[in-house]
């Protein structure tokens, strides 16, 4: 059996007195793309925060490649290869595109940083075209691309993306889908929160559906597409 790159078991999480995750489990195998689906408030983003170390669960475990990382700080998880990207919010708005990329590569030597920046601009040519533009002046789609480029600069073992296509124009959504397809073909392990069911079914191997802080479904995208009860909730929010 293929090894699990990420394993979340029996996770409970609360914001103060408000519990938002209830015994959540999630397994992602190496080279797999998993789409995390559910209505607003289902707990998807909170689960990603637990995975990336931005939130500590009250109960349960998180393992990466078989090692327990439950209490490991977020920066150490990044060094291990667990990298989270949050749409266009993962950029530095006061800086230019090139300054963002340089800041993202600050831990590397000059030659290695330059190599990683060049690779990012090859993946997203629009970033090269707008290198001197402020990140705050980019379109929503370009900000998403810059955020994703910053995450990919760290050669993630597990890439976690929150809100991949939220608020983007259809043509930009397709560009993001094409990038994810390429990353998937390269064997990158990904967990992606996606609000659009059609996009999720197109990019993912498996779907995990959450409702009110619990996993209600985990299976192939084909199996999910055959569940009209879940599709109704995913489309309409209830």
Order of alpha helices (4+ residues) and beta strands (2+ residues): beta-beta-beta-alpha-beta-beta-alpha-beta-alpha-alpha-alpha-alpha-beta-alpha-beta-alpha-beta-beta-alpha-alpha
